Amino acid sequence: MRKSGQLLWRTAGLLSLLSFLLFATGFVLAMNPQQLAPSTASPPVQKEQPPSPLPEKGVHKVVALGDSLTRGAGDANGQGYVGLVRQALEKKSGHSITFTNLAINGQESSELLKQMSQEQVKKLLAEADLILFTIGGNDLFRQTGGLYTIEKEKVTTALNKLAVNYEEILKQIRSVNKTATIVYTSLYNPFGNTEAAVDTIGPVLDWNNHASQIASRYPQVFVVPTYDLFLRKEQNYLYTDHFHPNADGYKRMADRILQALE
């Protein structure tokens, strides 16, 4: 019985030692995987650098499209995020930038598409180096059955329609301009600290995710998130209408866009 017990302990000890050696060997190889490679192995292939967000020639013409966010509603300084982005790019490049703001207060995605069918708008887009736009807030937030109440069926319909229009907007831009950098600024939730928070968080996040997925199908299209910039900070960064950003809110948006363009 005693010999049997000793044999059992020895066997267990041997298995433990083998397990430790295997673990130690795996750990060393994980820390220094070159030991597995033959001495004549070729050096790792360098990954290509991602393309620069902005054209090599620099930005000389900027066109802005969309709704009141691109128009700068709520900014007492009259700049909005597009004005701040333009200023920063001019300061960085040392030359002036031709800037055209075609945004219209209250515009929805279907109305933006109609505007883009105009020949003068097509011409401006074709000549742009950088195109900035916002759209979707009016499509979603007008689907209310009253103050701070949301009719879910209407929101679902609006989301589906917005997705179709948003992709068509990108297609039309690319049909007249193959190379310009396009920046879409996605939605924040202005109702995050109201009774409508529960009903609006989901649709806004769903849309932002969908917008990013659609944009990924097109070259040089960047979707810049803003949701976190206003989350639980509504009192600090929204205008008195509790819908548009104030001057500080627009600055946060501009800073985020400039980060994406670096």
N, C-alpha and C positions, 0 to 999 in steps of 0.2 A: 504493500500500500504506500509505504514511504517512498520506494523507488518510483512508483507510478506518479506520485505527486511531484517529485523532483523533475521527472521527465516532462511533465506538463508545464512546469514553470520555465524550464529551459527552452521548450518549444515556443512558449509565449514570449520569452525574452528575445529569442532569435527573430521571431516575426516582427516584434517591435523595432529591433535594430534595423532589419531590412526596410521596414516602413520609413524609418527615420532617414536612412541613406537615400531612399528614393525621393523623399521630400527635399532633402538637402541638395541632391543632384538637380532636381527640377527647379529649385529656387535659384541655384547658381546659373543654370542655363537661362532662366528667365531674366536675370540681371545682366547676363553677358551672352546673348544669343549667338554672337559671332563664333563661339566655340563649336557650334553645330555646322557652320559653313566651311567649305573647303578653302584652303589657303589661297587658291587661285580664283576665288569668286570675284565677280565684277562688282564694283562699287554700286550702291543703290542708285537707281535712276532718280534724278531730281525732278520733282513735280513742277509742272508749269505754274507760273504765278497767275492768279486770277486777273482778268482784264481790269484796267483802271475804270472806276465808275464814271470818270469824266474824260472827254476826248483829249488826245495829246495836244491838240492845237489850243486847248483852253476853251473857256466858255465866253462867247461873245454875244449870243442872243438867247434870251430866256423867254419862254411863253408859259403863262399860267392859265389853267382852266379850272372850271368847277363851280363851287357854290360859295356861300358866305364865308366859309373858313379861309378860302383862298382870296376872297375879297378883303378879308381882315376885319370883319364886323366884330365889334367889341373892343378893339384896340384904340385907346384914346390917342395914341401916337400916329394912327393912320398907317402903320407899317404892315401889320400882319406878319405871318411867318415868311411869306414870299419876299417882302421888302427886306427883312433881316437877312435872309439867305443871299439875296442879291448884294446887299452891302458887304457881307463877309467875303463873297467871291470877288468882288471888285477890289477889296482891300488886299486880299491874298494875291491876286493877279497883277494888280497895279494898273489896270486899264478899265475903262468904263464898259458897261454892259447894256446892250439894248434890251429893254424889258417891256413886255406887253402882257397886261393882265386882262384876260377875257372872262374872268369868273363873274357870275351873276348871283346876287343874293336870292336864296330860295330855290335855286335850280336843282332839278332831279336828273337822274341819269338819262332818261328818255329825252329830256330837253337839251342836255349837253350833246347828245348824238345829233339832234337837229342842228344845233349851232355849228357842229363840226362839219356839216355838209356844205356850209357856205364857202365859196371859193376863196375869199380873203382869209378866212380862218385856216383853210388848207395851205395857203401860201405861207402864212406865218409859221405854221407847224413844220412845213417842209424846210424852212430856213433855220429852225431852232437847233441849238446845241444841247439845251437842257429844257425839259418840259416838266412842270410841276402841276399836280392836280389833286383835288379832293372831290369826292362824290359819295353819296350813299346815306348821309345823315338825314336828308329830307325824305328820301325814299322810305326809310325805316321809321323815323320818329313822327312822321305825319300820320302814321297808322294808329292813331289813338282814339279811343272811344270817349275821351274826356280827360280832364287834367290828371296826369299821373296814372292813367289806366291804359292798358295796351290790349288790343284785340288780336289774339295770337294767330288766328286764321289769316287776318289781313297782313300781319307781319311775315308769315310764311310765304304768302303770295308775293309780297314786296321783295323778299330776299331772293326768290327765284328769278323775278324779273330783273332785279339789280344785277345778278350774276350774268345774265345774258347780255345786258346792256354794257356792263363793265368790260366784258371780253370784246365786245364789238368796238368799244372805245379804243382799246389797245390795238385791235386789228386795224382800225382806221388810221391811227397815228403811224403805225408801222408801214401802212400802205403808201404814205407820203414821205416818210422819213425813216430810213432803215437803221440809222446809227445814233440818233440823239439819245441821251440818257433820259429815262422817264422815271419820275419819282411820284409814287402814289402814297399819300399820307393816310393811313387807315384810321378807323374811328375810335374815339374814346366814348365813355358813357356819361353824359351830362346829368343823368338821373341816378347816379351811384349812391347818393346820400338822401334819396327821396323814397316815397312809398312804391315807386315804380322800379326800384332797383332789382327786385326779384324777377320781374318780367322782362327787363331790358338787358341784363347781364348776358344771358344766353344768346340772344340774337346778335348782339354786338360782337361777342367773341367768335360765334360761328361765322359771321360775315368776314371778320378780319382773317380768319384761317382760310376761308374760301378764296378771298382776294389774293392771298399769298400763293395759293395753289395755282390759280389762274395765271398770275403774273410770271410764275416759274416757267411757263411755256414760251415766253417771249424773251429775246435777248435784251440785256441792258435795261431791265425794268426792276426797280427797287421798291419794295413795300416797306414803309417806315412805320413802326408801331408807336402809338401815342397813348394807348389805354392806361399803361402804368403811370404815365406822367400826371394823370388827373385822379387816379384811384385814391380815395380817401383824402384828397387834397382839393376837393371841389371849391371849398370856400376861399382858398388861396388863389386859385388859378382860373376861375370862371368869372365872366363879366356879370353884371347885376341882373341880366336876363336869365341867368342860370342855364345857359345853353352854349354861348360862344365863349372862347377863351378871353381873358383880359390881356393886357400888354405882357405881363409876366408869363402867362400861359402860352402865348404865341412865341415868346423867347425860348421856352423849353422845347416847343415843337421845332423851331428853327435850329436849335443846337443839336437836336437828335438827327435832323436831316443832314446837317453839315458833317456830323460824325459818319453817317452812311456814305457820304461822298468823298471821304478822305481815302 
